[in-house]
C-alpha cells in the first residue's frame, strides 16, 4: 500500500513573493483601505488598529527588523523546498482554500477535490507569465473521493476547469516555490474564507484523519506527501494564537484543533483551517522543524503570521 511519508505547512502570503523594500512600505496603502477583524472577531478598520497599536509598534517595523524577518522567511522557504525534494514524492496532496478563483457564490462548496489529469496554471518567469498544465494524480484523487464518501464526507468534485480559469493562489504558490517539476498533485479545497458553510475545526481534523487512512489504503507503493497552504493569522498578526497552534502541532494535540475558537478563524486567519486539517494527517509523523516570522508591515501592525513546518 501507499505510504504517507511527509507533511508540510506553508504560508502563501504576497509578502513571500516580495522584496524587503516592499515589506518596508509596499503594503501600507492597501492595508489602509482594508477591513479587518480584531483578535476577538470584531470588525474594525486600519484607523482602529492604529489607535490601539502598542507603544513599540514603530520599533517592530524598523527597517533592520523587517530586513531580518524577510531573510528568515526566505531561508525557511528554501529549507522547506529542500525538504519537499528530499521526500522523493510520487504525489503531493495540497489542502488549500479558494478565494473566488474557481468557486463563486453561485456555488461555494465546503470541501472539494479536483480529479483531472492536469490542472491549468500560470507562473511568473523572469518578466513573463508562463502558462502551464501541471500534472495531477487522477487515480489517487478518485481513490480519495471514494474513500472519503465511505467515511461520510459529501464532496464537490471537479475534473476540469472552465475556459479561462486556472488553479488558485493556494496551489499556484506551491508550484511556484516548492514542488519539483513533474510531481503530480491532488488539490483538496476547503472553504476556509466565506461564511456560512466553512467547515468547523472538528470537521477539518476529521477530514485530515480520513485523508491519512485513505492514502494508506491506496494500492501500490507510492510515496505521498500532504501540504497545508495558507495562514497563519492575518491581516492582523496574532502571535499568541499562532504560537499556540504551532505548539499544538508539535504536541499533536488533536483536542486543541477540534475546539479551536471560531473567532480566531475569521478573515485571512480562516486559512488556519488548512493547518487544522493537516494536524489530522500526521499520525506517527513528528515535527522536524518549524519557522515562525511575525510579518508586521505597517505602524498598525497589520501583516501575516508567516509559518513553515516540516513533518516526517
N, C-alpha and C positions, 0 to 999 in steps of 0.2 A: 504494500500500500504506500501511497504518497506520505511524505513527512513535512510537517510544518517546522522548518529549520531555523527561521529567524523572524523577528518582528522589529519594526522601526516606527518611530514617530517623528514628524517634522512640521513645524510651522510653514506656511506658504505666503507670507506677507509680501507686498510690493517692496517693503524695506529690504528684503533679502535679494532683490534684483537691482538695488540702488547703490550708488557710491556713497562714501562717507559724507561728502558735502551735501547730498540730498538729505541725509539724516539731520544735518545741521541747519536746514531751512526749507527743504523742498516740500515738506508736508504741512507747513503752517497754514497756508491758505485753505487747503481742503478740509483740515480739521476745524478751522474757524467756522466753516459752513456746515459742519456735520452735526447731526443729532446723536446724543449719547445716551447710555443707560448707566447709572451710577452703581456702586458696589452693592446697593440694596435693591436694585432692579427698578429704580425710578428714572423716568425720562429727564434729561437735562440737556443744556447746550454748552458750548465752549466757554461762554462768559461765566456760567455757573461753576464750571470746573476751575477756571482761572481764579475766581473769588475764593474757592476752597483750597487752593493749592498750598502745600506746606511751605514753611519758611525756606527750606533748602531746595525748592523746585529748580531755580536757575542754576544752582550748583550741579544738580543731577544732569542737566543738559549742557554743561560746559563742554566746549569743543573737544578737550582732551578725553573726557569721559565718553562722549559719543564715538570718538575715533577708536578708543579701546574696545567698546562694546561691538562696534562694527567689525573689528578684527576678530573678536571672539566668535561672532556669528558666522563669519566666513570660514573660520577654521573648523567650526563644528560641522558645517555643511560639507566641507572637504572630507572630514573624518567619516561622516555618515555615507557619503558617496563611496568611499573605500570599503566600508563595511558591507554595503549592498553588493558591490562587485565580489568581495571575498566570500559571500554566501553561496555563490555559484548557483543562482536560482534558475529553475526551469519556468517559473511563473511568479508574478507578484500580484496579490490581491490588494487593491488600493481602496481604502474606505475614505470617502470624501463627500463634501456637500456640493450642491449645485445652487448657484445664485442667479437664477433666471437665464441660464446659458442653454440648457437643454429642456428644462421644465419651466412652465409658466403657471399662472394662477387659474388657467382653464383646466389644468391637470397637474397637481403638485403631489406626487406620491411620497409617502413617509419613508419607504425603503424600496430601492430598485437595484436591479443587476443588469448589466449590459452583456449580451452573449453573442455578439457578432464576431466574425473572424478578424476584423481590423476595426480601428476607430480613427476617424479623421482628426488631425490636429494641426497646429501651426506653432512654430518656434522662431524667435528672433535669432538670426545667424549673421554676426557682424552687423552690417547695416541693412540687411534684408530680412523679410519674413518668409520662412520656408514652410510650405505646405507638405504634409506627410500623412500617410496612412500607417499607423502603428499596429503591430501585431497584438492580438488578444488570444487568450486561451479559451476558445469557444467550448471545447469539451469539458474543461474544468468548470466553466461558468454554468453550463447545463447541469452538471452534476450538483453544483452548489444550489441551484434553483430547486432541483428535485428534492435534495436532502432538507433544505430549509422548509419546503412545503410540508414534508413529513413531520417536521418539528413545529408546525403550526404557524409559520410565517406566511402571510398573504403578500406576495411581492408584485411590484410592477416590473416588467421586463422590456428590454429594447434589443433589437437585433441590428438596427441600422439607425443612422441619423438623418433628419430631414435635410433637404438641399440647403446648403449654406451654413449648416450647423457644424460645430466641432467640439471636441472634448472640452470640458470646463476647466477652470483655473486649478482646482484641486488635483487634477490628473495631469494637466499640461506642465505644472510645476515639477512634478515627479519626473516626467520625461525630460524636461529641460536640464534638471540639476543632478539627478540621482541614477537614472536607470541606464545600464549598459545597452548598447544597440542590440536589438533583436530579442530582448527578453519580453515575452508577452505578458499582458496584464489582464486582470479581471476587475473592471470598475464596479464598486459597490457604492450606491448612493444613499446617503441619509439626508432627510430634510431637516438639517440642523437649524436652519435660519428662519423659516417662515411659519408662524402660527397659522392655523390652530392644530395642525397634525404632526408636530415634532415628536419623534419617538421619546418616550420617557427614559430616564437614565437606566432603570432596571431592564427595560426592553433592549437598550443598546448593549448592556452586559450580556443579556441572553443571546442576542444576535452574534456577538463575538464568540461566545461559547459554542453556539451551533455551527459557526463557520469553522472553528477548530476541529470539531468532531467530523464535519463534512469533508474537510481537506484530508484528514487522516483515514477516511474511508474511500478516497479516490483511488481507483485501480492504477497499478504501476508503481514506479519508484521515484516519481518526480520530487524534486526539492522545491518546496513552495515557501514563499515569504508573504508577510502581510505588513502593510504600512498605513498608519493614520496620517492624513494630510490635513493640516489646518491648526488653528489655535495658537497659543493658549488664549489668555484674556486679551481682549481688545474691544473697543477702541480706547479704553482706559486700562492701564496696566494694573492688575490686581495681584501684586507679588505674593500676598499672603495665601490666596486661594491657589495660585499657580504652584507654589511650593507644597501646599497640602496635597494637590493632585499628584505631583511628582513623587512625594513620599509614599502615597498610597500605591502608586505603580511599583515603586521599589519593594514595598511590603506585600504586594499583590492583595491589597485589602478590598476584596470584592464588595463588602458591605458599604464602604465609603462611596464607591461608584454607584451602587444601586440607590443610595439615598442622597445623591448629590443634589443640593438645593437648586431649584429651577431659576431662582433669582440670579444665580451665578452663571446661568447658561443662556443669556439673552444677548441680543445684538451680535457682534462678532465673536463674543465669548461662547456663543452657541456651538461653535466648531469643536469645542471640547468634547462634544458627544462622540466625535470620531475617535478620540483617545479613550473614552469610556468603553466604546466597542472594542478597541484594541486590548483593553485590560482583560476582556473575556477570552481572548485568543491565546493568552500567554501560557496556560497550562504549566508545564515544568520549566519553561524558559525563565531565565533570570536577567535582570537589568545588568548590562555590561558597563554602560556609562550613560551619563546624561549631561547635557549642557543647557543652562538657562541664562538668557540675556534679557534683562528688563529694558525693552526697546522704547524708552522715552524719546519724544521727538519735538515737544513744544513746551512752553512755560506752564501750560495747564496740565502737563504730564500725561497727555494723550499719547497713544502708541500701541505697541503689541508686546505681550509676553512671549518672547521667541524661545522655542524649546526644541531640542533634538535629542533623541534617545535611541538606543540600540539594545536588543534583547537576543539572547541565544539560549 
